[in-house]
Amino acid sequence: MPASSWQPSELQRERIAYRRSRARLSTLIAATSSILLAGLLAFGIGATPGWPRVRETFFNLDRGWEALPVVAEGLWLNIRVMLVCAVLIVIFGLTLAVLRTLRGPIFFPLRFFAAAYTDVFRGLPLLLVIFLLGFGIPALQLKGMPNQAVVLGGAALVLTYSSYVAEVFRAGIESIHPSQRAAARSLGLSYPQTMRFVVLPQAVRRVLPPLLNDFVSLQKDSGLIAVLGVVDAIRAAQLETAEDFNFTPYVVAGLLFVAMTIPLTRLTDWVARRQGWYGAGGGLV
Protein backbone atom coordinates (compact mmCIF):
# COMPACT_ATOMS: atom_id res chain seq x y z
CA MET A 1 0.00 0.00 0.00
CA PRO A 2 1.48 3.44 -0.92
CA ALA A 3 2.44 5.56 2.03
CA SER A 4 0.37 8.49 0.70
CA SER A 5 -2.84 6.46 0.96
CA TRP A 6 -2.34 5.58 4.64
CA GLN A 7 -4.97 6.94 7.03
CA PRO A 8 -4.96 6.66 10.83
CA SER A 9 -7.46 4.30 12.35
CA GLU A 10 -10.48 5.48 14.27
CA LEU A 11 -8.76 4.57 17.55
CA GLN A 12 -5.66 6.53 16.57
CA ARG A 13 -7.76 9.60 15.65
CA GLU A 14 -9.47 9.41 19.04
CA ARG A 15 -6.08 9.29 20.77
CA ILE A 16 -4.83 12.31 18.81
CA ALA A 17 -8.01 14.26 19.61
CA TYR A 18 -7.71 13.35 23.29
CA ARG A 19 -4.07 14.47 23.45
CA ARG A 20 -4.92 17.77 21.78
CA SER A 21 -7.79 18.40 24.17
CA ARG A 22 -5.53 17.61 27.13
CA ALA A 23 -2.88 19.97 25.75
CA ARG A 24 -5.43 22.78 25.36
CA LEU A 25 -6.73 22.15 28.88
CA SER A 26 -3.21 22.18 30.31
CA THR A 27 -2.44 25.44 28.50
CA LEU A 28 -5.64 27.02 29.81
CA ILE A 29 -4.92 25.92 33.38
CA ALA A 30 -1.32 27.16 33.20
CA ALA A 31 -2.37 30.55 31.78
CA THR A 32 -5.14 30.97 34.36
CA SER A 33 -2.93 30.06 37.31
CA SER A 34 -0.17 32.36 36.05
CA ILE A 35 -2.57 35.29 35.67
CA LEU A 36 -4.02 34.70 39.13
CA LEU A 37 -0.59 34.49 40.72
CA ALA A 38 0.60 37.64 38.93
CA GLY A 39 -2.56 39.44 40.01
CA LEU A 40 -2.09 38.42 43.64
CA LEU A 41 1.54 39.55 43.60
CA ALA A 42 0.64 42.87 41.98
CA PHE A 43 -2.16 43.44 44.50
CA GLY A 44 0.07 42.50 47.45
CA ILE A 45 2.94 44.74 46.36
CA GLY A 46 0.63 47.60 45.40
CA ALA A 47 -1.04 47.49 48.81
CA THR A 48 2.22 48.10 50.70
CA PRO A 49 2.62 51.61 52.19
CA GLY A 50 5.89 52.34 50.39
CA TRP A 51 4.84 51.20 46.90
CA PRO A 52 4.11 54.73 45.52
CA ARG A 53 7.60 55.84 46.49
CA VAL A 54 9.19 52.67 45.08
CA ARG A 55 7.25 53.01 41.82
CA GLU A 56 8.44 56.58 41.38
CA THR A 57 12.04 55.76 42.30
CA PHE A 58 12.54 52.44 40.47
CA PHE A 59 9.84 52.25 37.78
CA ASN A 60 9.58 55.76 36.38
CA LEU A 61 8.85 55.24 32.67
CA ASP A 62 9.89 58.74 31.62
CA ARG A 63 13.21 58.41 33.45
CA GLY A 64 13.71 54.97 31.96
CA TRP A 65 13.22 56.14 28.38
CA GLU A 66 15.56 59.03 29.03
CA ALA A 67 18.32 56.74 30.33
CA LEU A 68 17.81 53.96 27.76
CA PRO A 69 20.14 55.30 25.00
CA VAL A 70 23.01 55.89 27.43
CA VAL A 71 22.64 52.49 29.11
CA ALA A 72 22.28 50.73 25.74
CA GLU A 73 25.51 52.35 24.56
CA GLY A 74 27.23 50.97 27.64
CA LEU A 75 25.70 47.55 26.99
CA TRP A 76 27.37 47.49 23.58
CA LEU A 77 30.71 47.56 25.40
CA ASN A 78 29.59 44.59 27.54
CA ILE A 79 28.67 42.67 24.39
CA ARG A 80 32.04 43.32 22.76
CA VAL A 81 33.91 42.34 25.92
CA MET A 82 31.85 39.17 26.22
CA LEU A 83 32.42 38.11 22.59
CA VAL A 84 36.18 38.66 22.70
CA CYS A 85 36.53 36.98 26.09
CA ALA A 86 34.41 34.01 25.00
CA VAL A 87 36.79 33.23 22.13
CA LEU A 88 39.88 33.53 24.35
CA ILE A 89 38.24 31.48 27.11
CA VAL A 90 37.45 28.60 24.74
CA ILE A 91 41.01 28.55 23.38
CA PHE A 92 42.72 28.84 26.78
CA GLY A 93 40.30 26.51 28.55
CA LEU A 94 40.65 23.83 25.90
CA THR A 95 44.45 24.11 26.08
CA LEU A 96 44.37 23.64 29.85
CA ALA A 97 42.06 20.65 29.53
CA VAL A 98 44.35 18.97 27.01
CA LEU A 99 47.36 19.62 29.25
CA ARG A 100 45.60 17.96 32.20
CA THR A 101 44.88 14.84 30.15
CA LEU A 102 48.42 14.30 28.86
CA ARG A 103 49.83 10.89 29.73
CA GLY A 104 53.32 10.00 30.93
CA PRO A 105 55.68 11.31 33.65
CA ILE A 106 57.44 13.68 31.23
CA PHE A 107 54.31 15.82 31.07
CA PHE A 108 53.95 16.08 34.85
CA PRO A 109 55.03 19.77 34.98
CA LEU A 110 52.35 20.68 32.42
CA ARG A 111 49.71 18.69 34.25
CA PHE A 112 50.72 20.27 37.55
CA PHE A 113 50.58 23.77 36.08
CA ALA A 114 47.13 23.19 34.60
CA ALA A 115 45.81 21.66 37.83
CA ALA A 116 47.26 24.45 39.99
CA TYR A 117 45.88 27.09 37.65
CA THR A 118 42.34 25.71 37.74
CA ASP A 119 42.47 25.25 41.53
CA VAL A 120 43.66 28.80 42.16
CA PHE A 121 41.34 30.66 39.83
CA ARG A 122 38.31 28.58 40.72
CA GLY A 123 38.99 29.45 44.35
CA LEU A 124 39.41 33.19 43.84
CA PRO A 125 36.27 35.34 43.58
CA LEU A 126 35.99 36.99 40.17
CA LEU A 127 35.61 40.43 41.70
CA LEU A 128 38.86 39.98 43.61
CA VAL A 129 40.70 38.96 40.42
CA ILE A 130 39.36 42.08 38.69
CA PHE A 131 40.66 44.24 41.55
CA LEU A 132 44.06 42.53 41.58
CA LEU A 133 44.61 42.93 37.85
CA GLY A 134 42.89 46.29 37.46
CA PHE A 135 44.87 47.98 40.21
CA GLY A 136 47.94 45.74 40.49
CA ILE A 137 49.13 45.66 36.86
CA PRO A 138 49.23 49.47 36.46
CA ALA A 139 51.09 49.74 39.77
CA LEU A 140 53.91 47.59 38.36
CA GLN A 141 54.61 50.24 35.69
CA LEU A 142 55.69 47.65 33.15
CA LYS A 143 56.60 48.95 29.72
CA GLY A 144 54.38 47.66 26.93
CA MET A 145 51.82 46.29 29.37
CA PRO A 146 48.28 47.49 28.56
CA ASN A 147 46.82 49.55 31.37
CA GLN A 148 43.34 50.16 29.95
CA ALA A 149 40.67 49.21 32.45
CA VAL A 150 38.55 47.38 29.87
CA VAL A 151 41.54 45.23 28.82
CA LEU A 152 42.48 44.36 32.39
CA GLY A 153 38.86 43.63 33.30
CA GLY A 154 38.54 41.36 30.27
CA ALA A 155 41.77 39.61 31.21
CA ALA A 156 40.34 38.89 34.67
CA LEU A 157 37.24 37.38 33.05
CA VAL A 158 39.39 35.21 30.79
CA LEU A 159 41.63 33.99 33.62
CA THR A 160 38.72 33.09 35.88
CA TYR A 161 36.34 31.56 33.37
CA SER A 162 39.11 29.58 31.66
CA SER A 163 39.51 27.54 34.84
CA TYR A 164 35.82 26.58 34.81
CA VAL A 165 35.69 25.92 31.08
CA ALA A 166 38.86 23.82 31.32
CA GLU A 167 37.17 21.48 33.78
CA VAL A 168 34.12 21.24 31.52
CA PHE A 169 36.32 20.29 28.56
CA ARG A 170 38.32 17.86 30.69
CA ALA A 171 35.14 16.09 31.77
CA GLY A 172 34.18 15.72 28.13
CA ILE A 173 37.61 14.40 27.12
CA GLU A 174 37.74 11.86 29.94
CA SER A 175 34.20 10.70 29.12
CA ILE A 176 35.46 9.29 25.80
CA HIS A 177 36.19 5.59 26.22
CA PRO A 178 39.91 4.68 25.99
CA SER A 179 39.11 2.22 23.21
CA GLN A 180 38.46 5.23 20.95
CA ARG A 181 42.04 6.38 21.41
CA ALA A 182 43.39 2.86 21.03
CA ALA A 183 41.47 2.35 17.79
CA ALA A 184 42.71 5.66 16.41
CA ARG A 185 46.32 4.89 17.30
CA SER A 186 46.04 1.42 15.77
CA LEU A 187 45.00 3.07 12.49
CA GLY A 188 48.21 5.08 12.49
CA LEU A 189 46.98 8.39 13.88
CA SER A 190 49.38 10.32 16.07
CA TYR A 191 48.36 11.62 19.49
CA PRO A 192 47.55 15.14 18.19
CA GLN A 193 45.57 13.65 15.30
CA THR A 194 43.68 11.37 17.69
CA MET A 195 42.74 14.31 19.88
CA ARG A 196 41.78 16.51 16.92
CA PHE A 197 39.78 14.06 14.80
CA VAL A 198 38.48 11.49 17.30
CA VAL A 199 38.38 12.68 20.91
CA LEU A 200 37.72 16.43 20.81
CA PRO A 201 34.76 16.39 18.36
CA GLN A 202 32.92 13.91 20.60
CA ALA A 203 33.98 15.64 23.82
CA VAL A 204 32.85 19.11 22.70
CA ARG A 205 29.49 17.76 21.56
CA ARG A 206 28.93 16.13 24.95
CA VAL A 207 29.77 19.22 27.03
CA LEU A 208 28.02 21.80 24.86
CA PRO A 209 25.09 22.42 27.29
CA PRO A 210 27.27 23.16 30.37
CA LEU A 211 29.63 25.14 28.16
CA LEU A 212 26.78 27.38 27.01
CA ASN A 213 25.71 27.78 30.65
CA ASP A 214 29.15 29.18 31.44
CA PHE A 215 28.74 31.70 28.62
CA VAL A 216 25.36 32.73 30.03
CA SER A 217 27.14 33.52 33.29
CA LEU A 218 29.88 35.32 31.36
CA GLN A 219 27.27 37.62 29.80
CA LYS A 220 26.15 38.74 33.24
CA ASP A 221 29.58 38.90 34.86
CA SER A 222 30.91 41.12 32.07
CA GLY A 223 29.18 43.91 33.98
CA LEU A 224 31.64 43.53 36.86
CA ILE A 225 34.31 45.41 34.90
CA ALA A 226 32.38 48.54 35.89
CA VAL A 227 34.21 48.49 39.24
CA LEU A 228 37.35 49.61 37.36
CA GLY A 229 35.57 52.71 36.06
CA VAL A 230 34.70 51.34 32.63
CA VAL A 231 31.53 52.98 31.32
CA ASP A 232 29.54 49.87 30.52
CA ALA A 233 25.80 49.40 31.05
CA ILE A 234 26.05 49.26 34.85
CA ARG A 235 28.44 52.21 35.11
CA ALA A 236 26.26 54.22 32.73
CA ALA A 237 23.22 53.45 34.88
CA GLN A 238 25.16 54.53 37.95
CA LEU A 239 26.08 57.86 36.36
CA GLU A 240 22.49 58.43 35.29
CA THR A 241 21.26 57.62 38.80
CA ALA A 242 23.73 60.08 40.35
CA GLU A 243 22.01 62.95 38.55
CA ASP A 244 18.70 62.76 40.45
CA PHE A 245 18.99 59.67 42.70
CA ASN A 246 16.30 57.89 40.68
CA PHE A 247 17.19 54.20 40.38
CA THR A 248 15.18 53.48 37.24
CA PRO A 249 18.37 53.38 35.07
CA TYR A 250 19.51 50.36 37.12
CA VAL A 251 16.22 48.62 36.28
CA VAL A 252 16.75 49.48 32.61
CA ALA A 253 20.26 47.99 32.71
CA GLY A 254 18.90 44.85 34.37
CA LEU A 255 16.20 44.44 31.73
CA LEU A 256 18.76 44.84 28.95
CA PHE A 257 20.99 42.17 30.50
CA VAL A 258 17.99 39.84 30.82
CA ALA A 259 17.03 40.47 27.18
CA MET A 260 20.60 39.65 26.17
CA THR A 261 20.80 36.50 28.29
CA ILE A 262 17.44 34.85 27.55
CA PRO A 263 18.19 33.91 23.89
CA LEU A 264 21.38 32.07 24.88
CA THR A 265 19.54 30.41 27.77
CA ARG A 266 16.83 29.12 25.43
CA LEU A 267 19.54 27.95 22.99
CA THR A 268 21.20 26.06 25.85
CA ASP A 269 17.92 24.35 26.77
CA TRP A 270 17.29 23.43 23.12
CA VAL A 271 20.76 21.91 22.72
CA ALA A 272 20.39 20.04 26.01
CA ARG A 273 17.06 18.55 24.93
CA ARG A 274 18.49 17.46 21.59
CA GLN A 275 21.33 15.69 23.36
CA GLY A 276 19.04 14.06 25.90
CA TRP A 277 20.29 16.01 28.93
CA TYR A 278 16.74 16.66 30.09
CA GLY A 279 14.17 13.99 30.82
CA ALA A 280 11.11 13.30 28.73
CA GLY A 281 9.03 15.43 31.08
CA GLY A 282 11.14 18.53 30.60
CA GLY A 283 9.56 21.57 29.03
CA LEU A 284 10.52 25.02 27.82
CA VAL A 285 10.38 26.36 31.38
KANOR-V325359 format. One record per backbone hydrogen bond with DSSP energy under -1.0 kcal/mol. NH is the residue of the N-H (numbers start at 1). CO is the residue of the C=O. Records with the same first field share a line. If there is no record, write none. Layout:
BEGIN
NH = CO, CO
END
This chain:
BEGIN
5 = 2
6 = 3
13 = 9
14 = 10
15 = 11
16 = 12
17 = 13
18 = 14
19 = 15
20 = 16
21 = 17
22 = 18
23 = 19
24 = 20
25 = 21
26 = 22
27 = 23
28 = 24
29 = 25
30 = 26
31 = 27
32 = 28
33 = 29
34 = 30
35 = 31
36 = 32
37 = 33
38 = 34
39 = 35
40 = 36
41 = 37
42 = 38
43 = 39
44 = 40
45 = 41
46 = 42
47 = 43
48 = 45
51 = 48
54 = 50
55 = 51
56 = 52
57 = 53
58 = 54
59 = 55
64 = 60
65 = 61
66 = 62
67 = 63
68 = 64
71 = 67
72 = 68
73 = 69
74 = 70
75 = 71
76 = 72
78 = 74
79 = 75
80 = 76
81 = 77
82 = 78
83 = 79
84 = 80
85 = 81
86 = 82
87 = 83
88 = 84
89 = 85
90 = 86
91 = 87
92 = 88
93 = 89
94 = 90
95 = 91
96 = 92
97 = 93
98 = 94
99 = 95
100 = 96
102 = 99
107 = 104
108 = 105
111 = 107
112 = 108
113 = 109
114 = 110
115 = 111
116 = 112
117 = 113
118 = 114
119 = 115
120 = 116
121 = 117
122 = 118
124 = 120
129 = 125
130 = 126
131 = 127
132 = 128
133 = 129
134 = 130
135 = 131
136 = 132
137 = 133
145 = 142
152 = 148
153 = 149
154 = 150
155 = 151
156 = 152
157 = 153
158 = 154
159 = 155
160 = 156
161 = 157
162 = 158
165 = 161
166 = 162
167 = 163
168 = 164
169 = 165
170 = 166
171 = 167
172 = 168
173 = 169
174 = 170
176 = 173
180 = 177
182 = 178
183 = 179
184 = 180
185 = 181
186 = 182
187 = 183
188 = 185
189 = 184
194 = 190
195 = 191
196 = 192
197 = 193
198 = 194
199 = 194
200 = 195
203 = 199
204 = 200
205 = 201
206 = 202
207 = 203
211 = 207
212 = 208
213 = 209
214 = 210
215 = 211
216 = 212
217 = 213
218 = 214
219 = 215
220 = 216
221 = 217
222 = 218
223 = 220
224 = 221
225 = 222
226 = 223
227 = 224
228 = 225
229 = 226
232 = 230
236 = 232
237 = 233
238 = 234
239 = 235
240 = 236
241 = 237
242 = 238
245 = 241
247 = 57
251 = 247
252 = 248
253 = 249
254 = 250
255 = 251
256 = 252
257 = 253
258 = 254
259 = 255
260 = 256
261 = 257
262 = 258
265 = 261
266 = 262
267 = 263
268 = 264
269 = 265
270 = 266
271 = 267
272 = 268
273 = 269
274 = 270
275 = 271
276 = 273
277 = 272
282 = 279
END
